[in-house]
Amino acid sequence: MASSSGTSSGSSLLQNSGSEEDLQALMDQRKRKRMISNRESARRSRMRKQKHLDDLVSQVSKLRKENQEILTSVNITTQKYLSVEAENSVLRAQMGD
């Protein structure tokens, strides 16, 4: 009887050891899964950040171009205004004669 008790005790130790190994394997698997999930999340975050940066660079380019067009338009309008002012001065001088 003592030997059967010892056998069952030994068997119990093996089962405990097996379940601890199973538990450790499960924890390792969950840890690996979490690491993979975190890597994917970080990758998606970097991709979003890069897209946002690309969008901002594109917007800066578009606004610079628009600003240049506005400056050109202002310069042309200013030249026309000065030309009309000069013509008006000539006409006023002619009327004064």
C-alpha positions as CSV (number, residue, x, y, z in Angstrom):
1,M,0.0,0.0,0.0
2,A,2.8,2.3,0.8
3,S,4.2,1.8,-2.6
4,S,0.9,2.5,-4.3
5,S,0.6,5.6,-2.3
6,G,4.1,6.6,-3.3
7,T,3.2,5.9,-6.9
8,S,0.1,8.0,-6.8
9,S,2.1,10.8,-5.1
10,G,4.8,10.6,-7.8
11,S,2.0,10.6,-10.4
12,S,0.5,13.6,-8.8
13,L,3.9,15.4,-8.9
14,L,4.1,14.7,-12.6
15,Q,0.6,16.0,-13.2
16,N,1.4,19.2,-11.2
17,S,4.6,19.6,-13.2
18,G,2.7,19.1,-16.4
19,S,0.1,21.6,-15.6
20,E,2.7,24.1,-14.5
21,E,4.4,23.6,-17.8
22,D,1.1,23.9,-19.6
23,L,0.4,27.1,-17.6
24,Q,3.9,28.5,-18.4
25,A,3.4,27.6,-22.1
26,L,0.0,29.3,-22.1
27,M,1.5,32.4,-20.5
28,D,4.4,32.4,-23.0
29,Q,1.9,32.0,-25.9
30,R,-0.1,34.9,-24.5
31,K,3.0,37.0,-24.1
32,R,4.1,36.3,-27.7
33,K,0.6,37.1,-28.9
34,R,0.6,40.4,-27.0
35,M,4.1,41.2,-28.3
36,I,2.9,40.6,-31.9
37,S,-0.2,42.6,-31.3
38,N,1.9,45.5,-29.8
39,R,4.2,45.4,-32.8
40,E,1.3,45.6,-35.2
41,S,-0.2,48.4,-33.3
42,A,3.1,50.3,-33.3
43,R,3.4,49.7,-37.1
44,R,-0.1,51.0,-37.7
45,S,0.7,54.0,-35.5
46,R,3.9,54.7,-37.5
47,M,2.0,54.4,-40.7
48,R,-0.7,56.9,-39.5
49,K,2.0,59.3,-38.4
50,Q,3.8,59.0,-41.8
51,K,0.5,59.6,-43.7
52,H,-0.3,62.6,-41.5
53,L,3.2,64.0,-42.2
54,D,2.8,63.4,-45.9
55,D,-0.6,65.1,-45.9
56,L,1.0,68.1,-44.1
57,V,3.8,68.3,-46.5
58,S,1.4,68.2,-49.4
59,Q,-0.8,70.9,-47.8
60,V,2.3,73.2,-47.3
61,S,3.2,72.8,-50.9
62,K,-0.4,73.6,-52.0
63,L,-0.5,76.6,-49.7
64,R,2.8,77.9,-50.9
65,K,1.7,77.6,-54.5
66,E,-1.6,79.4,-53.7
67,N,0.3,82.1,-51.8
68,Q,2.6,82.6,-54.8
69,E,-0.4,83.0,-57.1
70,I,-2.0,85.5,-54.8
71,L,1.3,87.5,-54.7
72,T,1.5,87.5,-58.4
73,S,-2.1,88.7,-58.7
74,V,-1.5,91.5,-56.2
75,N,1.6,92.6,-58.1
76,I,-0.2,92.7,-61.4
77,T,-3.1,94.6,-59.8
78,T,-0.7,97.1,-58.2
79,Q,1.0,97.7,-61.6
80,K,-2.4,98.2,-63.3
81,Y,-3.4,100.6,-60.5
82,L,-0.2,102.6,-60.8
83,S,-0.6,102.7,-64.6
84,V,-4.2,104.0,-64.2
85,E,-3.0,106.6,-61.6
86,A,-0.3,107.8,-63.9
87,E,-2.8,108.1,-66.8
88,N,-5.2,110.0,-64.6
89,S,-2.5,112.4,-63.6
90,V,-1.7,113.0,-67.3
91,L,-5.4,113.6,-68.1
92,R,-5.8,115.9,-65.1
93,A,-2.7,117.9,-66.2
94,Q,-4.1,118.1,-69.8
95,M,-7.5,119.3,-68.5
96,G,-5.7,122.0,-66.4
97,D,-4.1,123.5,-69.6
